[in-house]
Amino acid sequence: MSDPCKKRYIVTGAAGHLGSTILRYLSKSGEEAHGLLLPGESASVSDPRFRFFSGDVCDIDSLRCLFENSNSTIIAHKRTDYKKHLCP
C-alpha cells in the first residue's frame, strides 16, 4: 500500500457474506482494502493488498486502531443482526 493518493477501502464484517463478497470484488478490481474481523474470525479472501484487523464496530478502540492505520477513503459497512447484538 504505497501510493498515498490511491483510494483504499475499509470493509467491516470482512468474514461475513456481504463483506467477503465486497472483498472478492475489490480483489478482482485490483483495489487495496483493510478489513475488520471479529476476534476469532478469519478472512475467506486472501490478497497481498489487503490487511485485516481484529475488533468490533461497537468498540471505539477497535475502530480507532482500524482508522489510524488505514488512511482509507471509502468505507463499506452493513450489519444485519443489530437486534441480536446492539451497541451499548
N, C-alpha and C positions, 0 to 999 in steps of 0.2 A: 504494500500500500504506500507507494512512493509519491504519487502526484497529489499535492495538496489541493489542486483545483478540481480534481475528478470527483464526481458525485459518488457518495458512499451511502449505503443503506443500513438501517437498523431494523432487524426483524425480531420482535418479541414472540414468544411461543414458538421458537425455532424448531422444536421437536414435534409440534402438533401437525395436524393435517394441512391446515392453511399455511402455517409458517414454513413447513418443508416444501410445499408447492411453490411458494414465493421464492425460496432459496434455489430450488431447481431451475426456475425461470431465470433468476439472476445469474446463476452459474452458466447457463446456456448463452446468456447475453454478454458474458464477459465482465460482469459488474463485480464490485467489491462490496462486502457486507460484514456486519457484525451481528451476531445472533445472541439472544438471551434465552438461556435454558434454565428450567427449574433445577434445583440441586438434585443430583442423581440421574438426570436425563442426559441422553446423548443425541447428537445430531445425526440424522439419517442422510444428510448431504455432506459430502467431503469436497472441498475446493481450497487450494492454497491461497486464494484471495479472500477467504472467509476466516473470521476469528470469532470464537464463541466465549461467552461469559456465563457464569452460573449466578442465578439470582431470581428475584421475583418482582414483577411490576408493582406490587403492593409494598415493596421495601425500598425506601428512599436511598439507602446506601447502595443497594444493587443498581439502581438507576444512575446514581451519581458515578459509580465506577464505570458503568457502560458508556455514559455520555462523555465523561472526562477522557476516556481512552479511544473515542471513536472518530471525532471530527467528521461526523456524518451530516448529510444534508436532507435525507429522506427517511421517514420512519413509517414502518408498517406494523400495525398492532390491531389485533382482533381477538377478543376473548368472548367465548360463548357461554361460559359457565359461572357468571357472576353470582347467580343465586346460590351456588354451592360454595363459592369462595369470595366473599365480599371483602374488599379492602377496608381496613379499620378507619 
